Amino acid sequence: MIIPKPLKFYPDSDALREQLDSLPATAGVYVILTPGRATHVSWSGDLPRRLSRLLASSYTVKSSLAHKLQETSSTLECWPTGSRLESLILMYELAKRYFPTDYLVRLRLRLPWFVGLTQDVFPRLVTVSRTSAKTGPLFGPFSDRDSTTRYQEAVLNLFQLRRCTEVLEPSPDHPGCIYGEMNQCLRPCQCVVSSSEYRSESERVSEFLLTNGRSAIASLSASRDRAAAQTDFETAGALHKQIEKRSAAAAERNEVIANLATFSGVALTRGLAKRHYRLWPMVNGQWQAPHELDFSIEGANIRSLDARVRELLGETLTSPRTDGIQLEEVAIFSRWYYASYREGDWFPFRTLDDLNYRKLVRAISNLVRSDTISSPE
């Protein structure tokens, strides 16, 4: 995201109160700059009120922040924002610019959790919050570590992958573990299966992660229906139990979770002005420049909105930005998406052909309609 031009405030300016009164009553991000460096970056849900307290406090004691800012000839730069997502992305960019060594600490930005398979001779399922050459495709982001662990355990209960963390040196004399005795592991440590046989099981797990069990459930459902049609109800019942187990495991995973390498979608939020809306595309785990939709003109035609949205998002995919830090940008998404109150909607896609344009256009139209009703001309 390109940082837009800021509004600047000087604590010793005679026109300060007039400038503050002219600010829109909205959220925003601000940076305090002392000569030569930045000292603070933050955001507020009520930007005019926060800046009034910082710059025009009624307290006259020398310990007040307003007095200190005047003494140090500080400058305050701010950016009004239309949504929490815009504030998060803008604050992230500002923190990286002004505090390159500790911006994650200042933002309190925790990297999200993922589930993945290790890349070795005998793969195992792991939960991680960082990428590694030893780990294959990662699936996430999950809301927290507990939900990640629950999904990992649910998937492990469906397959016979090893759960041990040691570097295996298969030998018939290996003592094994309780999971092997319970028939929940193929026991590669004891040479019960070959590496190729174990690899086949890990590929089944990989397929389950990729589709969250949809392909396996579809196949089992077809087999169950055939068995039922042939009056083989015992086989049909056994297959139905397998479907139930896989469906229960799949239910532990939020629908937004996908392969990190191809994590893509578009967020719809309100803009700064009335009847202005923004599309925030994310391509392969990296935020792209937002697109603005303006319906402030009376009688604006939204009948061609579908074509307009397709054109805007098509421009994004023509040359997507790739210079970002994937995990950090997905962490911003996670903070926004999993918030207790989320402003805006998310529409995932793998390619633009997969995007549900009808649902996106309907959501935009509903926003326009509700804002028109709530604030008629």
Buried (B, 14 or more C-beta within 10 A) or exposed (E): BEEEEBBEBBBEEEEBEEBBEEBEEBBBBBBBBBEEEBEBBBBBEEBBEBBBBBBBBEEEEEEBBBBEBBEBEBBBBBBBBBBBBBBBBBBBBBBBEBBEEEBBEBBEBEBBBBBBBBEEEBBBBBBBBEBEEEBBBBBBBBBEEEBBBBBBBBBBEBBBBBBBEEEBEBEEEBEEBEBBEEEBBBBBBBEBBEEEEBBEBBEBBBEBBBEBBBEBBEEBBEBBEEBBEEEBEEBBEEBBEBBEBBEEBBEBBBEBBBBBEEBBBBBBBBBBBEBBBBBBBBBBBBBBEBBEBEBEEEEEEBEEBBEBBBEBBEBBBEEBBEEBBBBBBBBBBBBBBBEEEBBBBBBBBEEBEEBEBEEBBEBBBEBBEEBBEEEEE
